[in-house]
Amino acid sequence: MKRRLLFAYQILTGLSDTSTGLLLIAAPALTLRLMHLHAVADTLPFLSYIGAFVLSVGLACLYGALLTTRPVFTAKLEAVWLLTAITRGIVAIFVVSKVATGALETGWVTVAISDGALALLQIIGLARGWLSDAAE
């Protein structure tokens, strides 16, 4: 059961970030509208660039889902969790600081909350050995 829950978590986070990343790359203005956010037209190429990073986190999470189907996956998935948690944590801190200074609209807080929550979940999971428990 634990392994199925872990697989579902990896698929959910992976598909979410992969689809968001692809949308940011291909149609950044549409993506922001779907997120109920606004951006100046001059910034759209940079949002596409950010999409490449979001896509990479999503693909790492999907790779993590693949790992859960392997007999021995803990060490590799721990690396995925650590690296994606670092990325998500940095994004959350950055977004909160930019919202606080008025550089980003308050709607961006949803990004900080989701990335921060997932980073925290993964750091706690790593500290408590959840991945080793799921492998048993």
C-alpha positions in Angstrom: 0.0 0.0 0.0 2.8 2.4 0.9 4.5 1.9 -2.4 1.2 2.6 -4.3 0.7 5.9 -2.3 4.3 6.9 -3.1 3.7 6.1 -6.8 0.5 8.1 -6.9 2.3 11.1 -5.2 5.1 10.9 -7.8 2.6 10.7 -10.7 0.5 13.6 -9.3 3.4 16.0 -8.7 5.2 14.9 -11.9 2.2 15.4 -14.2 1.3 18.7 -12.5 4.8 20.2 -13.0 5.4 18.6 -16.4 2.1 20.0 -17.8 2.7 23.4 -16.2 6.3 23.5 -17.6 5.2 22.5 -21.1 2.4 25.2 -21.0 4.8 27.8 -19.8 7.2 27.0 -22.6 4.6 26.8 -25.4 1.9 29.4 -24.2 3.1 31.4 -21.2 0.3 34.1 -21.5 -2.4 31.3 -21.6 -0.7 29.6 -18.6 -0.8 32.7 -16.5 -4.4 33.4 -17.4 -5.3 29.8 -16.3 -3.5 30.6 -13.0 -5.4 33.9 -12.8 -2.1 35.9 -13.0 -0.9 38.7 -15.2 2.4 39.5 -16.8 3.8 42.2 -19.0 4.2 41.0 -22.6 8.0 41.7 -22.5 8.3 39.0 -19.7 6.8 36.1 -21.6 10.0 34.8 -23.1 11.5 34.7 -19.5 8.4 32.8 -18.4 9.0 30.2 -21.1 12.6 29.9 -19.8 11.2 29.3 -16.3 8.9 26.7 -17.9 12.0 24.7 -18.8 12.9 24.5 -15.1 9.4 23.6 -14.0 9.4 20.9 -16.7 12.6 19.5 -15.4 11.2 19.2 -11.9 8.1 17.4 -13.3 10.2 15.0 -15.3 12.3 14.2 -12.2 9.1 13.4 -10.3 7.9 11.2 -13.1 11.3 9.4 -13.0 10.6 9.0 -9.3 7.4 7.2 -10.2 9.2 4.9 -12.4 11.7 4.2 -9.7 8.9 3.0 -7.3 8.2 0.2 -9.7 11.7 -1.2 -9.3 12.7 -3.6 -6.6 15.5 -1.4 -5.1 14.6 2.3 -5.5 15.2 4.0 -2.2 18.6 5.6 -2.8 17.7 7.0 -6.2 14.3 8.3 -5.1 15.9 9.9 -2.1 18.1 11.9 -4.5 15.1 12.9 -6.5 13.2 14.0 -3.4 16.2 16.0 -2.0 16.9 17.8 -5.3 13.3 18.6 -6.0 12.7 19.7 -2.4 15.7 22.1 -2.7 14.3 23.5 -5.9 10.8 23.8 -4.6 12.0 25.4 -1.3 14.1 28.0 -3.2 11.1 28.8 -5.4 8.8 29.2 -2.4 11.2 31.5 -0.6 11.9 33.6 -3.8 8.2 34.0 -4.5 7.3 35.0 -1.0 10.1 37.6 -0.9 8.9 39.0 -4.3 5.3 39.1 -3.2 6.3 40.8 0.0 8.2 43.5 -1.8 5.4 44.0 -4.4 7.5 42.7 -7.3 5.0 39.9 -7.9 1.2 40.1 -7.5 -0.3 38.3 -4.5 -1.8 35.6 -6.7 1.7 34.1 -6.9 1.4 33.1 -3.2 -0.4 29.9 -4.4 2.8 28.9 -6.1 4.8 29.5 -2.9 2.3 27.6 -0.8 2.2 24.5 -3.1 6.0 24.4 -3.7 6.7 25.1 0.0 4.3 22.4 1.2 5.7 19.8 -1.2 9.3 20.7 -0.2 8.4 20.5 3.5 6.6 17.1 3.0 9.6 15.7 1.1 12.2 17.0 3.7 10.1 15.5 6.5 9.7 12.3 4.6 13.5 12.0 4.0 14.2 12.7 7.7 11.7 10.1 8.8 12.7 7.4 6.3 9.4 7.2 4.6 11.0 6.0 1.3 12.7 3.1 3.1 9.5 2.2 4.8 7.7 2.2 1.4 10.3 -0.2 0.0 9.5 -2.9 2.5 
